[in-house]
Amino acid sequence: MLLGKLAQPARSLSERLSPGGCRRFWGWLNAVFNKVDYERIQAVGPDRAASEWLLRCGALVRYQGYEKWQQDYSGLPTGPLGKYKIEAINATESCIMYRGFDYLDGLEHVTEIKLQKCIYIQDECLQRLSETKNLQKSLLQLKIISCGNVTDKGIIALHKLTNLEYLYLSDLPGIRQKETTARVLQQALPNLELELDLD
């Protein structure tokens, strides 16, 4: 009888959970992926720790001096600590969220970030991004696409990224005052090339 029960195929997790329960489970799991491990940052350095966080959450990273995007967590490069510096982040369809943004603090070489279809990215994330001292110095290009929780408030908060040269905004239904928001940004960042694809 016991063997018969063991032989029965186990129902998938999604079959056992209600739709709401499934969402809560994935939200919990994504929150676990975003938990900051400060000891890990100390042990392996900010770029390695941030790489682990980003790849764990489904994002891609590109290192300074390399053209290939790193997408495989188990294939993260090894070598001397500090050898691989993150230069670009592509967070398309990743589960990065506010609670993980402390991983960005120690990154000194990030010039490009793309946030596309990121369900957990909201105004507070953009505000946190713009207040990150190293990103204020290094970030040159930012693309925010199809992030439904971003509003005018989050976009205006980007004015602290004083070296930002290019900002692309597309499919952001939360932006209701695009002319006003664009004007505020252009006044704060006169050298910014702002490209809007907003309805």
N, C-alpha and C positions, 0 to 999 in steps of 0.2 A: 504494500500500500504506500509506504514511504517512497519507494523507488518510483512508483507511478506518479506521485505528486512531483517529485524532482524532475521527472522526464517531461512533464507538461511545460510547454514554452512559457516563460515568464512574460507577463504583459508589459508592454513598454511603459516607460514613466509617464508619457503623455496620456496613455489610456487610463492610468490610475489616478491622474490628477484632473480636476475640473479645469476648464479654461482659465478661470481666475487663479486657481492654485498653480497652474503651469506658469503663468506670468509671474506670480510671486516667487516661485522657485528660481526662475531664470534671473529675476531681479536680485535675489539673494546671492546666487552664484556669481553674477557680474560684480556685485558689491565685494565679494570675497576676492575676486581677481584684481580689484582696484585698491585693496587695502595696502597701505604703504608700509614696507618693511625697512625701517630706518637702519637697522643693523646690517641688512643686506647692502644698502647704499654705502655704508662705511666700509664693509668688507670688500666689495668688488668695484666700487666707484660709481659715480652718478650715471655715466653713459651705459655701462653694462646693466645696472639695475633698472634704468628706464627702458632699455631694450627689452629686458625680460617682461616688464610690465606691459609695454605696448604690444609685443607679440602674443602674450598671454591673452590680451583683450582683442586680438584679431587685427591689429594695425600692422603696418609695414614701416621699416626704418631703412634709411640709406646712410652710409658712413662717409665721412670726409675722405675724398680721394678715390672713392669707389662709385661705379655707375649702377651696379646691380642692387636691387632692393632686397633686403633681408626679410623673408616672410616665414621661415621655418624656425620655430622655437628651439627644436633639438639641434638645429644646424648653426646656432649662434657661434660666431668665430671665437676661437680661444687665442690666447697669447698674452703678452704682458698687459697688466692692468693699465687702462688708460690709452691703449693703442688705437681703439676704435671709437671715434667721436661721432655722435649722431649729428648729421647735417640736415636731414629732411625726414619728416614724419607724414605718412599717408594713413589717416585714420578712417578711411572709407569703410562703412558698415561695421565699425568696431564698437565695443561696449565700454570705451573709456568714459569715465565720469569724474565729477568734481573731486571726490575723495582721493583719487589717484594723482591729482595734479601736483602734489608735493614732489613727485618724481622729476618734474620739469625744472625744479629750482637749480639743480647743479649743472644743467646742460648749458654749455657756453658757445656752441658752434652751430646751433639750429638756425638755418636761414629760411626754410620753407616748412609750412604746415598746411595740410589739407584735411578739412573736416567735412565729410560727405556722408549723408544718411546715418548720422550718429544720434541715436534716439535719446541718449543721456546728456547730450550737450545742450546747455541752457545758458541764460544770461550770466549766471554766477560763474560758469566755467570761463566765459570770455573775459569777464572782469578779472578773474584769477590769472588768466593767461597774460593779460595786459599789465598786471602788477608784478609779474615775474621779472626781476631785475636783469637777469642774463638775457631773457628774450627781448627786453626793451632795447638791448644793445645789438643783438645778433639777427633778430627776425626781419627778413626782407619781403617775403611773400606769404600771403595767407589767403586760402580759399575756403569759403563756408557755403556749402551746397546742401539743400534738402535736409536741413536740421530744423524740424518743426517747432522746437521749443525756444528758438532764438527770436528775440524781439528787438525793436529799435534801441532799447536800453542796453542790451548786450553789445550791439554794434557800436554805439556811441562810446562805450567803455574802452574800445580798442584805441582810443586817441592817445593812450599812454605808450603805445608801441612807436616811439618817436623815430625809429629808423625804418619803419615799414615803407616799402616802395610800391607795392602792388597788393591790392585787396580786391578779390572777386567774390561777389555775392549773387547767389542764384537760388531760386525756388525756396524762398523763406517766407511762408505765409504769415508769420508773426510780425513781419515788418509792415507797419501800417502807414508810416510817414516817411517814405523813402527820400523825398526831396529834402525835407528838413534834416533827416539823419545824414544824408550825403553832404549837405552844406556844413553841418557841424564838424564832420570828420575832415572835410577839405580845409576848413579854417584852422583846425588844430594841426593838421599834417599837410602843409601846402605842397610838399613834394610827392604826395601820394597819388599814384595812378589808381583810380577807383573804377572798377568795371561792374556794372549792375545788369543783372538779367532777372528782374523782378516784375511781376504783374501787378 
